Amino acid sequence: MPKAKEGKRKTKGALLPIPILQKFLKTYEKYCAQSQTSVCPAIKKDLKKSIDSERILKKFTLVKPTSPRIVPPISLEPLLMTIRDECYKLGKEMCIWGFQLSNPEVARLALFLESKGHTTCPFTTLEIVDCKMDLWSLERLGKALQLSSLRSLVLDYCKFGNEEIESVLSGLENNQSLYGLSLRFCGLGPWSGSKLGSIISQSAICELYLDGNSLLCSGALALLRPIAEYAEMKEKDGMASPASPDTATPSQLLQMSQRGSSVLSQTAKSSEAGTAKTTLGKKKNKKGIKKKAKALAEAGPWLVKLHLADNGIDGKEGEHLVEFTRILTCLIRFSAHLREVDLGSNALGEMAAADILQALRARKTGKLPILKITVTPQISSDTFTSIWKNSKKSKTKTIHKKKKKMAKTRI
């Protein structure tokens, strides 16, 4: 009997999104007609699919169709106006692919992101992939990022020069909510390394994806230097590292909230509200804080994930490669936060690979967490195999954990 009741409850809950999404689609079509723009086929398809499957639509993907050519053109503005007017707070991801974004479109998007504090901006992820924006739009977007609640920002395949990337990154200084930044294939050169390193040092970003650029050894070195020096300093001083998304505790979150993070202050308030509840309520509240802690980070020069594949990091710069290897191995040896490094498609050479292997062994001796590292196979097979073995989890531990889980389920 209890199972039957649960099934009924699930069915009722599943029916709720249907009228909401049907109304959303009508409003979207109305705004497209008023602005003399076309309905995005991908948005319409996703809405109808969610209605048919009786599921909430959490990801909006505005895609420029390749063929046939749609006239009039598709615009971002009707979609944002619909989300605002329908007060749709169930969406989590906004993806915009392949458009030439106009100043009015970016301005409305910026206002949408800046709604933190007075109206709810539900999106935690913003993807602007393979899009073109002029300098004014990039500056406006940069200003909006300062006031947004985004956790992840993806700008892959958007080409940036020095002035353009400066405009975007200016909005990430002292940003306490964003933890993931992706700038893959953006045409970044060595000049961007120092700026990125400075941003990492002043923000909560702990996942950085820079594959397919041209940072070279000098740019990568400028990026990693403050992070490696910080890790080494913490090791030498024997001081406690700042709370990472994997290790933060409720007490650490309360301390971090005093440093000005609005998201963390909300977490603190929720924990205070839980004190008046029952013991069971308190336990649930603590679990909620721990879950939020996974997506929160304290500002500082440290990373959890670093992807630098295909960045021209090789021996052509001579001394820069030697210094880059020294800084990288220092980071591997001492950073307790670091979990993943991708250096694929970079011709590091045998000597650099041997140094990385030694650093991985030293990391294991120091009992730091396992580091997953990817290097090019264009080195000796012995070195490559040893790096691979020292950067993967033990199968015996995994099997042991599985056995424990099976035993618990049987009991």
DRENDO-1510 file (C-alpha; in Angstrom, 1 decimal, always signed):
<recs>
REC; n; res; u; v; w
REC; 1; MET; +0.0; +0.0; +0.0 .
REC; 2; PRO; +2.7; +2.6; +0.9 .
REC; 3; LYS; +4.3; +2.0; -2.5 .
REC; 4; ALA; +1.1; +2.7; -4.3 .
REC; 5; LYS; +0.7; +6.0; -2.5 .
REC; 6; GLU; +4.3; +7.0; -3.4 .
REC; 7; GLY; +3.5; +6.2; -7.1 .
REC; 8; LYS; +0.5; +8.5; -7.0 .
REC; 9; ARG; +2.4; +11.3; -5.5 .
REC; 10; LYS; +5.1; +11.0; -8.2 .
REC; 11; THR; +2.5; +11.0; -11.0 .
REC; 12; LYS; +0.9; +14.2; -9.6 .
REC; 13; GLY; +4.3; +15.9; -9.3 .
REC; 14; ALA; +5.2; +14.8; -12.9 .
REC; 15; LEU; +2.0; +16.5; -14.3 .
REC; 16; LEU; +2.8; +19.9; -12.8 .
REC; 17; PRO; +5.4; +21.0; -15.5 .
REC; 18; ILE; +3.0; +20.4; -18.4 .
REC; 19; PRO; +0.8; +23.6; -18.1 .
REC; 20; ILE; +3.8; +25.7; -17.1 .
REC; 21; LEU; +5.8; +24.6; -20.2 .
REC; 22; GLN; +2.7; +24.9; -22.5 .
REC; 23; LYS; +2.2; +28.5; -21.3 .
REC; 24; PHE; +6.0; +29.1; -21.7 .
REC; 25; LEU; +5.9; +28.0; -25.3 .
REC; 26; LYS; +3.0; +30.2; -26.2 .
REC; 27; THR; +4.6; +33.2; -24.6 .
REC; 28; TYR; +7.9; +32.6; -26.4 .
REC; 29; GLU; +6.1; +32.3; -29.7 .
REC; 30; LYS; +4.2; +35.5; -29.0 .
REC; 31; TYR; +7.4; +37.5; -28.2 .
REC; 32; CYS; +9.1; +36.1; -31.3 .
REC; 33; ALA; +6.1; +37.3; -33.4 .
REC; 34; GLN; +6.2; +40.7; -31.8 .
REC; 35; SER; +9.9; +41.2; -32.4 .
REC; 36; GLN; +9.7; +39.7; -35.9 .
REC; 37; THR; +12.2; +37.0; -35.1 .
REC; 38; SER; +12.0; +33.3; -35.7 .
REC; 39; VAL; +11.3; +30.7; -33.0 .
REC; 40; CYS; +14.4; +28.6; -32.3 .
REC; 41; PRO; +13.7; +25.0; -33.5 .
REC; 42; ALA; +16.0; +23.6; -30.7 .
REC; 43; ILE; +14.1; +25.5; -28.0 .
REC; 44; LYS; +10.7; +24.5; -29.4 .
REC; 45; LYS; +11.8; +20.9; -29.7 .
REC; 46; ASP; +13.1; +20.7; -26.1 .
REC; 47; LEU; +9.9; +22.3; -24.7 .
REC; 48; LYS; +7.7; +19.8; -26.6 .
REC; 49; LYS; +9.9; +16.9; -25.5 .
REC; 50; SER; +9.7; +18.0; -21.9 .
REC; 51; ILE; +5.9; +18.4; -22.2 .
REC; 52; ASP; +5.5; +14.9; -23.7 .
REC; 53; SER; +7.8; +13.3; -21.1 .
REC; 54; GLU; +6.2; +15.3; -18.3 .
REC; 55; ARG; +9.6; +16.6; -17.1 .
REC; 56; ILE; +10.9; +19.9; -16.1 .
REC; 57; LEU; +13.1; +21.7; -18.7 .
REC; 58; LYS; +16.4; +22.7; -16.9 .
REC; 59; LYS; +18.6; +23.5; -19.9 .
REC; 60; PHE; +17.8; +26.0; -22.6 .
REC; 61; THR; +19.9; +25.6; -25.8 .
REC; 62; LEU; +19.7; +28.4; -28.4 .
REC; 63; VAL; +21.3; +27.0; -31.5 .
REC; 64; LYS; +21.9; +28.7; -34.8 .
REC; 65; PRO; +20.6; +26.2; -37.4 .
REC; 66; THR; +22.9; +25.4; -40.3 .
REC; 67; SER; +20.3; +24.7; -42.9 .
REC; 68; PRO; +17.8; +25.6; -44.2 .
REC; 69; ARG; +18.4; +29.3; -43.6 .
REC; 70; ILE; +15.7; +30.7; -41.3 .
REC; 71; VAL; +14.3; +34.1; -42.1 .
REC; 72; PRO; +13.7; +36.3; -40.0 .
REC; 73; PRO; +16.7; +35.5; -37.8 .
REC; 74; ILE; +16.6; +33.9; -34.4 .
REC; 75; SER; +17.2; +36.2; -31.4 .
REC; 76; LEU; +18.1; +35.7; -27.7 .
REC; 77; GLU; +15.8; +38.5; -26.5 .
REC; 78; PRO; +12.4; +36.8; -26.8 .
REC; 79; LEU; +13.7; +33.8; -24.8 .
REC; 80; LEU; +15.0; +36.0; -22.0 .
REC; 81; MET; +11.8; +38.0; -21.9 .
REC; 82; THR; +9.7; +34.8; -21.7 .
REC; 83; ILE; +11.8; +33.5; -18.8 .
REC; 84; ARG; +11.3; +36.8; -17.0 .
REC; 85; ASP; +7.6; +37.2; -17.6 .
REC; 86; GLU; +6.7; +33.6; -16.8 .
REC; 87; CYS; +8.9; +33.7; -13.7 .
REC; 88; TYR; +10.5; +30.4; -14.8 .
REC; 89; LYS; +12.9; +29.5; -12.0 .
REC; 90; LEU; +13.4; +25.8; -12.9 .
REC; 91; GLY; +16.1; +26.4; -15.5 .
REC; 92; LYS; +19.7; +25.9; -14.5 .
REC; 93; GLU; +21.7; +26.1; -17.8 .
REC; 94; MET; +21.6; +28.7; -20.6 .
REC; 95; CYS; +23.5; +27.7; -23.7 .
REC; 96; ILE; +24.0; +30.0; -26.8 .
REC; 97; TRP; +25.8; +28.4; -29.7 .
REC; 98; GLY; +27.0; +29.9; -33.0 .
REC; 99; PHE; +25.4; +33.4; -33.0 .
REC; 100; GLN; +26.6; +36.9; -33.8 .
REC; 101; LEU; +25.2; +38.5; -30.6 .
REC; 102; SER; +24.1; +42.1; -30.9 .
REC; 103; ASN; +24.5; +44.8; -28.3 .
REC; 104; PRO; +20.8; +44.8; -27.3 .
REC; 105; GLU; +20.9; +41.0; -26.9 .
REC; 106; VAL; +24.0; +41.1; -24.7 .
REC; 107; ALA; +22.6; +44.1; -22.7 .
REC; 108; ARG; +19.4; +42.1; -21.9 .
REC; 109; LEU; +21.4; +39.0; -21.0 .
REC; 110; ALA; +23.6; +41.2; -18.7 .
REC; 111; LEU; +20.5; +42.6; -16.9 .
REC; 112; PHE; +19.2; +39.0; -16.5 .
REC; 113; LEU; +22.5; +38.0; -14.9 .
REC; 114; GLU; +22.6; +41.0; -12.7 .
REC; 115; SER; +19.2; +40.2; -11.2 .
REC; 116; LYS; +21.0; +38.7; -8.1 .
REC; 117; GLY; +19.6; +40.3; -5.0 .
REC; 118; HIS; +16.3; +41.7; -6.2 .
REC; 119; THR; +14.9; +39.1; -8.6 .
REC; 120; THR; +15.9; +35.5; -9.0 .
REC; 121; CYS; +18.2; +34.5; -11.8 .
REC; 122; PRO; +17.9; +30.7; -11.8 .
REC; 123; PHE; +20.8; +29.8; -14.1 .
REC; 124; THR; +24.0; +28.6; -12.6 .
REC; 125; THR; +25.7; +27.7; -15.9 .
REC; 126; LEU; +26.1; +30.0; -18.9 .
REC; 127; GLU; +27.6; +28.7; -22.1 .
REC; 128; ILE; +28.3; +31.1; -25.0 .
REC; 129; VAL; +30.0; +28.9; -27.6 .
REC; 130; ASP; +31.4; +29.9; -31.0 .
REC; 131; CYS; +29.7; +33.3; -30.8 .
REC; 132; LYS; +30.9; +36.7; -31.9 .
REC; 133; MET; +30.6; +39.8; -29.7 .
REC; 134; ASP; +32.1; +43.3; -30.1 .
REC; 135; LEU; +34.2; +45.0; -27.4 .
REC; 136; TRP; +31.2; +46.9; -26.0 .
REC; 137; SER; +29.3; +43.6; -25.5 .
REC; 138; LEU; +32.2; +41.9; -23.9 .
REC; 139; GLU; +32.7; +44.9; -21.5 .
REC; 140; ARG; +29.0; +44.8; -20.6 .
REC; 141; LEU; +29.1; +41.0; -20.0 .
REC; 142; GLY; +32.2; +41.5; -17.8 .
REC; 143; LYS; +30.4; +44.0; -15.6 .
REC; 144; ALA; +27.4; +41.6; -15.3 .
REC; 145; LEU; +29.6; +38.8; -14.1 .
REC; 146; GLN; +30.6; +40.8; -11.1 .
REC; 147; LEU; +26.9; +40.7; -9.9 .
REC; 148; SER; +25.9; +37.3; -11.2 .
REC; 149; SER; +25.3; +34.0; -9.2 .
REC; 150; LEU; +26.8; +31.8; -11.9 .
REC; 151; ARG; +28.8; +28.8; -10.9 .
REC; 152; SER; +30.1; +27.9; -14.3 .
REC; 153; LEU; +31.0; +30.0; -17.4 .
REC; 154; VAL; +31.9; +28.5; -20.8 .
REC; 155; LEU; +33.2; +30.7; -23.6 .
REC; 156; ASP; +34.7; +28.1; -25.8 .
REC; 157; TYR; +35.5; +28.9; -29.5 .
REC; 158; CYS; +34.9; +32.6; -28.9 .
REC; 159; LYS; +38.0; +34.4; -30.3 .
REC; 160; PHE; +39.5; +36.9; -27.9 .
REC; 161; GLY; +42.4; +39.4; -28.3 .
REC; 162; ASN; +44.2; +41.0; -25.4 .
REC; 163; GLU; +41.6; +43.8; -24.9 .
REC; 164; GLU; +38.7; +41.5; -25.3 .
REC; 165; ILE; +39.8; +38.9; -22.7 .
REC; 166; GLU; +40.7; +41.7; -20.4 .
REC; 167; SER; +37.1; +43.0; -20.6 .
REC; 168; VAL; +35.6; +39.5; -19.7 .
REC; 169; LEU; +38.1; +38.6; -17.0 .
REC; 170; SER; +37.7; +42.0; -15.2 .
REC; 171; GLY; +34.3; +40.8; -14.1 .
REC; 172; LEU; +35.8; +37.7; -12.4 .
REC; 173; GLU; +38.1; +39.6; -10.0 .
REC; 174; ASN; +37.1; +38.8; -6.4 .
REC; 175; ASN; +34.3; +36.6; -7.7 .
REC; 176; GLN; +33.1; +34.3; -4.9 .
REC; 177; SER; +30.5; +32.3; -6.7 .
REC; 178; LEU; +32.1; +31.2; -10.0 .
REC; 179; TYR; +34.1; +28.0; -9.6 .
REC; 180; GLY; +34.3; +26.8; -13.3 .
REC; 181; LEU; +35.8; +28.7; -16.2 .
REC; 182; SER; +36.2; +27.3; -19.7 .
REC; 183; LEU; +38.1; +29.2; -22.5 .
REC; 184; ARG; +38.9; +26.4; -24.9 .
REC; 185; PHE; +40.1; +27.3; -28.5 .
REC; 186; CYS; +39.7; +31.1; -27.8 .
REC; 187; GLY; +43.0; +32.2; -29.5 .
REC; 188; LEU; +44.7; +33.0; -26.2 .
REC; 189; GLY; +48.4; +33.7; -26.3 .
REC; 190; PRO; +51.2; +33.9; -23.8 .
REC; 191; TRP; +50.0; +37.4; -22.8 .
REC; 192; SER; +46.9; +35.9; -21.2 .
REC; 193; GLY; +48.8; +33.7; -18.7 .
REC; 194; SER; +49.6; +36.4; -16.1 .
REC; 195; LYS; +46.1; +37.8; -16.3 .
REC; 196; LEU; +44.6; +34.3; -15.8 .
REC; 197; GLY; +47.0; +33.6; -12.9 .
REC; 198; SER; +45.9; +36.9; -11.2 .
REC; 199; ILE; +42.2; +36.0; -11.6 .
REC; 200; ILE; +42.7; +32.6; -10.1 .
REC; 201; SER; +44.5; +34.2; -7.2 .
REC; 202; GLN; +41.6; +36.6; -6.5 .
REC; 203; SER; +38.6; +34.5; -7.2 .
REC; 204; ALA; +37.0; +31.2; -6.2 .
REC; 205; ILE; +37.7; +29.5; -9.6 .
REC; 206; CYS; +39.0; +26.0; -9.0 .
REC; 207; GLU; +38.3; +24.4; -12.4 .
REC; 208; LEU; +40.1; +25.9; -15.4 .
REC; 209; TYR; +39.8; +24.6; -19.0 .
REC; 210; LEU; +42.2; +26.2; -21.5 .
REC; 211; ASP; +42.7; +23.5; -24.1 .
REC; 212; GLY; +43.4; +24.4; -27.7 .
REC; 213; ASN; +45.1; +27.8; -27.1 .
REC; 214; SER; +48.7; +29.0; -27.6 .
REC; 215; LEU; +49.8; +29.9; -24.1 .
REC; 216; LEU; +53.2; +28.2; -24.8 .
REC; 217; CYS; +55.6; +27.6; -21.9 .
REC; 218; SER; +55.9; +31.3; -20.9 .
REC; 219; GLY; +52.1; +31.8; -20.7 .
REC; 220; ALA; +51.5; +28.6; -18.8 .
REC; 221; LEU; +54.4; +29.4; -16.5 .
REC; 222; ALA; +52.9; +32.9; -15.7 .
REC; 223; LEU; +49.6; +31.1; -15.0 .
REC; 224; LEU; +50.9; +28.4; -12.7 .
REC; 225; ARG; +53.6; +30.4; -10.8 .
REC; 226; PRO; +51.3; +32.0; -8.1 .
REC; 227; ILE; +49.4; +28.7; -7.7 .
REC; 228; ALA; +52.5; +26.6; -7.2 .
REC; 229; GLU; +54.2; +29.1; -4.9 .
REC; 230; TYR; +51.1; +29.2; -2.7 .
REC; 231; ALA; +51.0; +25.4; -2.5 .
REC; 232; GLU; +54.7; +25.3; -1.6 .
REC; 233; MET; +54.3; +28.1; +1.0 .
REC; 234; LYS; +51.4; +26.2; +2.7 .
REC; 235; GLU; +53.4; +23.0; +2.8 .
REC; 236; LYS; +56.4; +24.8; +4.4 .
REC; 237; ASP; +54.4; +26.8; +6.9 .
REC; 238; GLY; +52.3; +23.7; +7.8 .
REC; 239; MET; +49.3; +25.9; +7.8 .
REC; 240; ALA; +45.7; +24.7; +7.1 .
REC; 241; SER; +44.7; +25.2; +3.5 .
REC; 242; PRO; +41.5; +27.1; +2.7 .
REC; 243; ALA; +38.4; +25.1; +2.5 .
REC; 244; SER; +38.1; +23.4; -0.9 .
REC; 245; PRO; +34.8; +22.1; -2.4 .
REC; 246; ASP; +35.7; +18.6; -1.2 .
REC; 247; THR; +36.8; +19.4; +2.4 .
REC; 248; ALA; +34.7; +22.4; +3.6 .
REC; 249; THR; +32.9; +21.9; +6.9 .
REC; 250; PRO; +29.9; +23.8; +8.2 .
REC; 251; SER; +32.1; +25.8; +10.6 .
REC; 252; GLN; +34.5; +26.7; +7.7 .
REC; 253; LEU; +31.5; +27.8; +5.6 .
REC; 254; LEU; +30.4; +30.2; +8.4 .
REC; 255; GLN; +33.9; +31.7; +8.6 .
REC; 256; MET; +34.0; +32.1; +4.8 .
REC; 257; SER; +30.6; +33.8; +4.8 .
REC; 258; GLN; +32.1; +36.6; +6.9 .
REC; 259; ARG; +34.5; +37.4; +4.0 .
REC; 260; GLY; +31.7; +38.8; +1.8 .
REC; 261; SER; +30.4; +35.8; -0.2 .
REC; 262; SER; +26.6; +36.3; -0.6 .
REC; 263; VAL; +26.1; +32.6; -1.5 .
REC; 264; LEU; +27.9; +31.5; +1.7 .
REC; 265; SER; +26.0; +34.0; +3.8 .
REC; 266; GLN; +22.8; +32.4; +2.6 .
REC; 267; THR; +24.2; +29.0; +3.6 .
REC; 268; ALA; +24.9; +30.4; +7.1 .
REC; 269; LYS; +21.4; +31.7; +7.4 .
REC; 270; SER; +19.9; +28.3; +6.5 .
REC; 271; SER; +22.1; +26.6; +9.1 .
REC; 272; GLU; +20.9; +29.1; +11.8 .
REC; 273; ALA; +17.3; +28.5; +10.8 .
REC; 274; GLY; +17.8; +24.7; +11.2 .
REC; 275; THR; +18.7; +25.1; +14.9 .
REC; 276; ALA; +15.0; +25.5; +15.9 .
REC; 277; LYS; +14.1; +22.2; +14.2 .
REC; 278; THR; +14.1; +18.7; +15.5 .
REC; 279; THR; +17.2; +16.5; +15.8 .
REC; 280; LEU; +16.3; +14.9; +12.4 .
REC; 281; GLY; +15.9; +18.3; +10.9 .
REC; 282; LYS; +19.3; +19.3; +12.1 .
REC; 283; LYS; +20.9; +16.3; +10.5 .
REC; 284; LYS; +19.2; +17.1; +7.2 .
REC; 285; ASN; +20.3; +20.7; +7.5 .
REC; 286; LYS; +24.0; +19.7; +8.0 .
REC; 287; LYS; +23.8; +17.4; +5.0 .
REC; 288; GLY; +22.4; +20.3; +3.0 .
REC; 289; ILE; +25.3; +22.5; +4.0 .
REC; 290; LYS; +27.8; +19.8; +3.0 .
REC; 291; LYS; +26.2; +19.5; -0.4 .
REC; 292; LYS; +26.4; +23.2; -0.9 .
REC; 293; ALA; +30.0; +23.1; +0.2 .
REC; 294; LYS; +30.9; +21.0; -2.9 .
REC; 295; ALA; +30.1; +24.0; -5.1 .
REC; 296; LEU; +31.6; +26.7; -3.0 .
REC; 297; ALA; +35.2; +27.8; -2.7 .
REC; 298; GLU; +37.3; +30.4; -0.9 .
REC; 299; ALA; +39.2; +32.8; -3.1 .
REC; 300; GLY; +42.9; +32.0; -3.4 .
REC; 301; PRO; +45.6; +30.7; -5.8 .
REC; 302; TRP; +44.6; +27.1; -6.0 .
REC; 303; LEU; +43.0; +24.7; -8.5 .
REC; 304; VAL; +41.2; +21.4; -8.5 .
REC; 305; LYS; +41.1; +20.8; -12.3 .
REC; 306; LEU; +43.5; +22.3; -14.8 .
REC; 307; HIS; +43.3; +21.5; -18.5 .
REC; 308; LEU; +46.1; +22.8; -20.7 .
REC; 309; ALA; +46.0; +20.3; -23.6 .
REC; 310; ASP; +47.3; +21.5; -27.0 .
REC; 311; ASN; +48.9; +24.7; -25.9 .
REC; 312; GLY; +52.3; +24.5; -27.7 .
REC; 313; ILE; +54.1; +23.7; -24.4 .
REC; 314; ASP; +57.3; +22.2; -25.7 .
REC; 315; GLY; +61.1; +22.6; -25.9 .
REC; 316; LYS; +61.0; +25.4; -28.5 .
REC; 317; GLU; +61.2; +28.0; -25.7 .
REC; 318; GLY; +64.2; +26.4; -24.2 .
REC; 319; GLU; +64.7; +27.7; -20.6 .
REC; 320; HIS; +61.0; +28.4; -20.3 .
REC; 321; LEU; +60.2; +24.7; -20.5 .
REC; 322; VAL; +62.7; +23.9; -17.7 .
REC; 323; GLU; +61.2; +26.6; -15.5 .
REC; 324; PHE; +57.6; +25.5; -16.4 .
REC; 325; THR; +58.5; +21.9; -15.5 .
REC; 326; ARG; +59.9; +23.1; -12.1 .
REC; 327; ILE; +56.8; +25.0; -11.3 .
REC; 328; LEU; +54.5; +22.3; -12.5 .
REC; 329; THR; +56.3; +19.6; -10.4 .
REC; 330; CYS; +56.2; +21.9; -7.4 .
REC; 331; LEU; +52.4; +22.1; -7.8 .
REC; 332; ILE; +52.1; +18.3; -8.1 .
REC; 333; ARG; +54.2; +17.7; -5.0 .
REC; 334; PHE; +52.5; +20.2; -2.7 .
REC; 335; SER; +49.0; +21.0; -3.8 .
REC; 336; ALA; +46.5; +19.0; -1.8 .
REC; 337; HIS; +43.6; +20.5; -3.8 .
REC; 338; LEU; +44.8; +19.5; -7.2 .
REC; 339; ARG; +42.9; +16.4; -8.6 .
REC; 340; GLU; +43.2; +16.6; -12.4 .
REC; 341; VAL; +45.8; +17.9; -14.9 .
REC; 342; ASP; +45.6; +17.5; -18.7 .
REC; 343; LEU; +48.8; +18.2; -20.6 .
REC; 344; GLY; +47.9; +16.1; -23.7 .
REC; 345; SER; +49.1; +17.1; -27.1 .
REC; 346; ASN; +52.1; +19.1; -25.7 .
REC; 347; ALA; +55.6; +17.8; -26.6 .
REC; 348; LEU; +57.1; +18.1; -23.1 .
REC; 349; GLY; +59.9; +15.7; -23.9 .
REC; 350; GLU; +61.5; +12.9; -21.9 .
REC; 351; MET; +63.3; +15.0; -19.2 .
REC; 352; ALA; +60.1; +16.9; -18.3 .
REC; 353; ALA; +58.1; +13.6; -18.2 .
REC; 354; ALA; +60.7; +12.1; -15.9 .
REC; 355; ASP; +60.4; +15.1; -13.5 .
REC; 356; ILE; +56.6; +14.7; -13.5 .
REC; 357; LEU; +56.9; +11.1; -12.7 .
REC; 358; GLN; +59.2; +11.9; -9.7 .
REC; 359; ALA; +56.8; +14.5; -8.5 .
REC; 360; LEU; +53.9; +12.0; -8.7 .
REC; 361; ARG; +55.9; +9.6; -6.6 .
REC; 362; ALA; +56.7; +12.3; -4.1 .
REC; 363; ARG; +53.0; +13.2; -3.9 .
REC; 364; LYS; +52.1; +9.6; -3.2 .
REC; 365; THR; +54.8; +9.4; -0.4 .
REC; 366; GLY; +53.4; +12.6; +1.1 .
REC; 367; LYS; +50.0; +10.9; +1.2 .
REC; 368; LEU; +48.3; +13.6; -0.9 .
REC; 369; PRO; +45.1; +12.7; -2.9 .
REC; 370; ILE; +45.5; +10.8; -6.2 .
REC; 371; LEU; +46.2; +13.1; -9.1 .
REC; 372; LYS; +44.8; +12.2; -12.5 .
REC; 373; ILE; +47.3; +13.5; -15.1 .
REC; 374; THR; +47.3; +13.2; -18.9 .
REC; 375; VAL; +50.5; +13.6; -20.9 .
REC; 376; THR; +51.4; +13.0; -24.5 .
REC; 377; PRO; +52.4; +9.4; -25.4 .
REC; 378; GLN; +55.4; +10.9; -27.4 .
REC; 379; ILE; +57.8; +9.8; -24.6 .
REC; 380; SER; +59.3; +6.5; -23.8 .
REC; 381; SER; +56.8; +3.7; -23.1 .
REC; 382; ASP; +58.2; +3.0; -19.6 .
REC; 383; THR; +57.9; +6.6; -18.5 .
REC; 384; PHE; +54.4; +6.9; -20.0 .
REC; 385; THR; +53.3; +3.7; -18.3 .
REC; 386; SER; +54.8; +4.7; -14.9 .
REC; 387; ILE; +53.0; +8.1; -15.1 .
REC; 388; TRP; +49.8; +6.4; -15.9 .
REC; 389; LYS; +50.1; +3.9; -13.0 .
REC; 390; ASN; +51.0; +6.6; -10.5 .
REC; 391; SER; +48.0; +8.8; -11.6 .
REC; 392; LYS; +45.2; +6.3; -11.2 .
REC; 393; LYS; +43.2; +4.9; -8.3 .
REC; 394; SER; +44.1; +1.5; -7.0 .
REC; 395; LYS; +41.7; -1.2; -8.3 .
REC; 396; THR; +42.0; -3.1; -5.0 .
REC; 397; LYS; +40.5; -0.1; -3.1 .
REC; 398; THR; +37.7; +0.2; -5.6 .
REC; 399; ILE; +36.9; -3.5; -5.4 .
REC; 400; HIS; +37.0; -3.3; -1.6 .
REC; 401; LYS; +34.6; -0.4; -1.5 .
REC; 402; LYS; +32.2; -2.3; -3.9 .
REC; 403; LYS; +32.3; -5.3; -1.6 .
REC; 404; LYS; +31.5; -3.1; +1.4 .
REC; 405; LYS; +28.5; -1.6; -0.4 .
REC; 406; MET; +27.2; -5.1; -1.4 .
REC; 407; ALA; +27.6; -6.3; +2.1 .
REC; 408; LYS; +25.6; -3.4; +3.5 .
REC; 409; THR; +22.7; -4.0; +1.0 .
REC; 410; ARG; +22.6; -7.6; +1.9 .
REC; 411; ILE; +22.3; -6.8; +5.6 .
</recs>
